Amino acid sequence: MLEKKELLQIVGGINITGSLINAIHRGISVIIDVGRSLGSAIRRAIGGTMCPI
């Protein structure tokens, strides 16, 4: 068993900050946007509605 003095010296754990939450949200948004773009490109290619360049 740890003594009270030793227990008070324990430092650790997870610290969830606003920056971490914002970064996770941006990452998920990027993945969703890429999926939408890819899906739209596939749909346009199959439907033959691609803009000529």
N, C-alpha and C positions, 0 to 999 in steps of 0.2 A: 504494500500500500504506500502511496505517496503521502508525504507530510503536507500540511496546509501550506507551508512556506514554498514547497516544490510545486504545488498545484497553482499557486498564484503566479509562478514564473512561466507557465505554459502559454505560448502565443501561437495562434494559427487560425485556420478556418478559411472560409471563402468570403470574399468581399465583392458583392455585385454592385457595380456602380452604374450610373447613367450612361457613361461612355461605353461600357461593355454591352449594355442592352441596346444602345443605338447602333453599335457595330454589328451585332447579331441581326438586328432588324434590317439594316442596309444589305447585309449579305444575303438574307432570305429574299429581299426585294430584287436584287440583281439576278438571282437564280430564277425567280418567277418571270422577270422581264425577258431573260434569255429564252426561256421556254415558250413564252408568247410569240416572240420574234421568230423562233425556229418553226413553231407550228404554223404561223401565218405564211412563212416562206414556203413551207411544204404544201400548204393548201393552195397557194397561188401557182406553184409549179405544176401541181397535179391538174388544177382547173384551167391552166393555160392562160392565166391573166397576168403574166409577168410583163413588166414595162420593158420595151426594147431600149437598149443603151447604145 
